[in-house]
Amino acid sequence: MSLKHTLTAFLAWAEENNIHWDKDAIEIREGKHGLGIYAKKNLDAGYEAIQVPKSIVLSVESTGIANLLEEEDIEGYVGLTLACMYEYSKGSESVWSEYLALLALSRPQMPSDLSEDARELLKKSEVFGDIETDLNDMQEDYDTIVVPLLDKHPEVFPAQARAEFFTYEAFKYMTSHVSSRAMDVDNFHISALVPFADLVNHHADANADYLTHEEVCEVCGAISCEHMDEDDEDGEDDEEAPELAAEDDKKKRSAAKKAEAADVDGEDDDEEDDEDWEDDINDTCDIVLDDDVKKGEEITRHYGPFPNKIFLSKYGFAEIDNEHDTVTVQLEMVKKAAETILGDPALVEERTKWFLETEDIFIGEDDDDELEGGCCEGDHDHDHEHHHHEHKHVEAGEAEAESESEDEEDSDDEAEEDDFPRDIMEIMHDGSIDDRLLMLLNVLFMEKEQFAKVEESVDAATEYFNDIFLRRAIEEDLAEDSEDDEEQPKPELKPLDDAGRRVRKNVLEAILQVIRLRADAYDVSDKTSAEEDLELLNKAGLSGTLYYGALCVIGEKKVLQNALTTYNKFLNAL
């Protein structure tokens, strides 16, 4: 069946299922990155381009095998993939048949589809490890979750359907759709395929946003119901009811409604109408324009602040000079660099152990408002979580209280904490190192007397680390110098004494060694620059996954290049 015929059938299906869009305003057509949403006329910021009722999203809760998935406790990406496979196997009998037929004609190119020889070309990037892990995980999930389900329910998955629609290759195929298209919906559906809205492609400079109300009943998915009333009765009397939507979402929805009303009759609705409209659309997934969009321009959204290795493994693409690219550093690299400088493996091991056991006292959540804390922005997204500078200024005494409160965490929080990769640290896109690496290096190289103070007193350690982060913030120009704060006195740093200069010199030399160790581990050549490599790549004529994989390699090389420049400059200035 041709794309034109399939797309026509999908649009008719979308209309029948109350997906709202203005046919005179937007259209679906092929572009540089496959199917996308394009403006047919000039559209103003605040315009609501697409509205998808949650009743038509495809999730583990809405599929025809929802009961089986619940009985077998199959959720997450495996559950959603199985739901999609089942609905696809039902053909015209599925509620989503026209939608899934459209997906079948536009499968994304994923790195997991590359041959083993082709994947070898990506070995200079961390994405290679992610791809291999994804492949192993998919095979394990298929063997240990999917196959047992199929065996247990032959009446639902008969032999003929199983051979055609439920093979490992079919699982791998549908996983690529789920990985690249699934969107967060709410705390009932969790993650789901959202027809029409999922055709909005990513762009670093996106012009639209995805809005959905997440706080719904976890039992039935309703915004307000008897289940929630029962929960309210069981809860504390003074507990505040949850907001129906975040303030930013409310403002965008209100702006969208006003833009729509103005387009129809030139008049703004009053406040009461806006509130009624908000209540009416709270059970939908919406695409609302953040910026004006010109006729012929693609409507895009930002998928999240991810490094290229995640973009490629999850969505099948990568960005040139992605500002969220990072390079991971293994703890063993740090210890090796320190041992080379100190010549004392026992001391390095002892202090590393102390740091890993006590770091939670000093590293807290982001606090963008406190310059004195040496904070700067951090991004925490996706399962492949990456950390920017996230040090929180801790007043004397607060650290001890935080340490004591850790004992009161429940078992779920403890399990989540155990998943944190203690042996991984990162270098950011601008070349700066993350907080944990900076703290660890200072612990390793501080003078014996200073370490004794830090080890003995939380207050002394807090003061020491706060000074480090303040110094780093000023040196890296992370302290904001806005016009509004011109009259405020800028923080001053005490000059380093001889001991401080020795520690500083060792830390900088260790950072440079770690950068080189990381480059050697992935065979990153210094014969050409990242910029020269990108120029060569553009001339090579590669496309698809291999091209994006090469961008991952170049992006990580750019991070190391920036780091070498930054810390060589600091060392020379010392």
Disulfide bonds with the S-S distance in Angstrom:
none
